[in-house]
Amino acid sequence: MKLYYHHLSGHSHRVRLLLSLLGAAYEPIEVDLAAGAHKSPEYLRLNRFGQVPVLVDGSDVIADSNAILVYLAKKLGKTDWLPEAPLQAAAVHRWLSIAAGEIAYGPAAARLITVFGARYNADEVIARSHAILKLIEAELEGNTFLALGHPTIADVALYGYIARAPEGNVDLSAYRNVNGWLQRIESLPGFIAFDRTPVGLTANQ
C-alpha cells in the first residue's frame, strides 16, 4: 500500500495513526502542498478533489480520510476497530460524521487559520470548537472511548484535530474528560504523534 499524505494534515495523520496502531506496512509518500503537487494532473488522477490523503492499494485507489479508515478496518478484518454488528457500527459511523462535520468546521478550521493562513472568522470557528468539545466532554463522562468501551476508528478520526486544537487558539484546559481521552489514545501500542506547529496557544511552548 502507498499513502499520499502531508505531515501537517490532520486528515492524513488519522490514516497514518490507524496504520501504525494496526501494524500495517505501507509506503509513505509526502505530497508537497506548498508547491501545489496536490493540484498536478498526476495527483488529480488519484483524487480529483486535490486533497490528501489518498491510499493506493494495488489497483484500488481510496480518497477521503474517513473512507480510508473504513477501508483499512474492513480490508484487514479489524472488527474491533469497526464492528460488524449494526448498532455498534452505527455508533462508530456517527462519530465519523462528526469528524467530517463539527470537527472539520470547528477545531480543524481554527487550526487552518494559524497553520495555513486560511481566511475563516476566528471567533466563529473557535466558538464552534467549544460547542462540539462541550458535547464530547459530556459524552466521555463515564466512558473510556467515544463509540464503544474500546478504541475504534471513531477515536482515530477525532484525535488529531482535537489534540492540536490549541494550535488554533482553542483552549482545552477546561475539558477534563477530553484530555483523559487524548491521553488514553496516546498510550495505545503503536501510537504516533501528530506533528506539532508552534502557533496559536502553543506558540511559546
C-alpha positions in Angstrom: 0.0 0.0 0.0 1.0 3.6 -0.7 -0.2 6.6 1.3 0.0 10.0 -0.2 -0.1 12.4 2.8 1.1 15.7 4.3 2.7 15.7 7.7 0.7 18.8 8.9 -2.6 17.4 7.7 -4.9 16.1 10.4 -6.8 14.1 7.8 -3.5 12.5 6.8 -2.5 11.8 10.4 -5.6 9.9 11.2 -4.8 7.4 8.5 -1.2 7.2 9.5 -2.3 6.7 13.1 -4.6 3.8 12.2 -2.0 2.2 10.0 0.5 2.4 12.9 -2.0 1.1 15.5 -2.8 -1.8 13.3 0.9 -2.5 12.5 0.2 -2.4 8.8 3.1 -1.9 6.3 2.8 0.9 3.8 4.9 3.3 1.7 4.5 6.9 2.8 4.7 9.5 0.0 4.6 13.1 1.2 2.7 15.5 -1.1 4.3 18.9 -1.3 1.2 21.1 -0.8 3.3 24.3 -0.8 4.5 23.5 -4.3 1.0 22.6 -5.5 1.7 19.0 -6.0 -1.8 18.1 -4.9 -3.1 20.0 -8.0 -0.9 18.3 -10.5 -2.5 16.3 -13.3 -0.9 13.1 -11.9 -2.3 13.7 -8.4 -5.7 14.8 -9.6 -6.0 11.4 -11.4 -5.8 9.9 -7.9 -8.2 12.3 -6.3 -9.9 14.9 -8.5 -10.7 17.0 -5.4 -6.9 17.6 -5.0 -6.8 16.6 -1.3 -4.7 14.5 1.0 -4.7 11.7 2.0 -5.0 9.1 -0.8 -4.4 5.4 -0.2 -3.4 3.2 -3.2 -3.7 -0.5 -2.6 -2.7 -2.4 -5.7 -5.2 -1.2 -8.4 -7.6 0.3 -5.8 -7.5 4.0 -5.0 -9.3 5.3 -1.9 -9.6 9.0 -1.3 -11.0 10.7 1.8 -9.5 10.0 5.2 -12.7 8.6 6.8 -13.3 6.4 3.8 -9.7 5.1 4.1 -10.3 4.3 7.8 -13.3 2.2 6.9 -11.4 0.5 4.1 -8.5 -0.4 6.3 -10.6 -1.8 9.1 -12.6 -3.9 6.6 -9.6 -4.9 4.5 -7.6 -6.0 7.5 -10.5 -7.7 9.2 -10.3 -5.5 12.3 -13.8 -5.8 13.6 -12.8 -4.4 17.0 -12.0 -1.1 15.3 -15.1 -1.2 13.1 -17.7 -3.7 14.3 -20.0 -5.7 12.0 -22.9 -5.6 14.4 -25.4 -2.9 13.1 -25.8 -1.0 16.4 -22.1 -0.9 17.1 -21.2 0.0 13.5 -23.7 2.8 13.6 -22.2 4.2 16.9 -18.8 4.3 15.1 -20.1 5.9 11.9 -21.9 8.6 14.0 -18.6 9.9 15.1 -17.1 9.7 11.5 -19.9 12.1 10.6 -19.0 14.4 13.4 -15.3 14.3 12.3 -16.4 15.4 8.8 -18.8 18.0 10.2 -18.4 19.7 13.6 -14.7 18.9 13.9 -13.8 20.0 10.4 -15.7 23.3 10.8 -14.5 23.8 14.4 -11.1 22.9 15.7 -9.8 21.9 12.2 -10.8 25.2 10.7 -9.4 27.1 13.6 -6.0 25.4 13.1 -6.2 26.1 9.4 -6.1 29.8 10.2 -2.9 29.7 12.2 -1.0 26.9 10.4 -2.0 27.5 6.7 -3.4 31.1 6.7 -7.0 30.2 5.9 -9.4 33.1 5.8 -12.0 31.9 8.3 -13.6 34.0 11.0 -11.5 33.0 14.0 -14.1 33.9 16.7 -16.7 31.9 14.8 -14.7 28.7 14.4 -13.3 28.9 17.9 -16.9 29.2 19.2 -17.9 26.2 17.1 -14.9 24.3 18.5 -16.0 24.8 22.1 -19.6 23.9 21.2 -18.5 20.4 20.0 -15.9 20.0 22.7 -18.6 20.5 25.4 -20.7 17.8 23.8 -17.7 15.4 23.6 -16.8 16.2 27.2 -20.3 15.1 28.2 -20.2 12.0 26.0 -17.0 10.9 27.7 -18.3 11.2 31.2 -18.0 7.7 32.5 -16.8 6.4 29.1 -13.3 5.4 28.2 -13.6 5.9 24.4 -16.1 7.6 22.1 -18.3 5.0 20.4 -17.6 1.8 22.4 -15.7 0.7 25.5 -12.6 0.2 23.5 -10.8 2.2 20.8 -12.3 2.3 17.3 -11.8 4.3 14.2 -14.2 6.9 15.7 -11.5 7.8 18.2 -8.8 7.8 15.5 -10.9 10.1 13.3 -11.3 12.7 16.0 -8.0 12.6 17.8 -5.7 14.7 15.6 -7.6 17.9 15.3 -8.7 17.8 19.0 -5.2 17.1 20.2 -3.8 20.1 18.2 -6.8 22.4 18.8 -4.6 24.7 20.9 -2.6 25.5 17.7 -5.9 27.1 16.5 -6.3 29.1 19.8 -8.8 26.6 21.2 -8.0 26.1 24.9 -8.5 22.5 26.1 -7.8 23.1 29.7 -11.4 23.1 30.8 -12.1 19.6 29.3 -11.0 17.0 31.9 -12.7 14.1 30.1 -11.4 15.1 26.7 -7.9 15.4 28.0 -8.1 12.0 29.7 -9.3 10.5 26.4 -6.4 12.1 24.5 -4.0 10.5 27.0 -5.6 7.1 26.6 -5.2 7.2 22.8 -1.6 8.4 23.2 -0.9 5.4 25.4 -2.1 2.8 22.8 0.6 0.5 21.4 1.7 1.8 18.0 0.6 5.4 18.7 2.3 8.0 16.6 2.1 11.7 17.3 0.7 14.4 15.0 3.5 16.8 14.2 3.3 20.0 16.3 3.3 23.5 14.9 4.3 26.4 17.3 1.4 28.6 16.6 -1.7 29.8 18.5 -1.7 28.8 22.1 1.4 26.7 21.6 3.5 29.5 20.1 5.7 29.8 23.2 5.9 26.2 24.1 
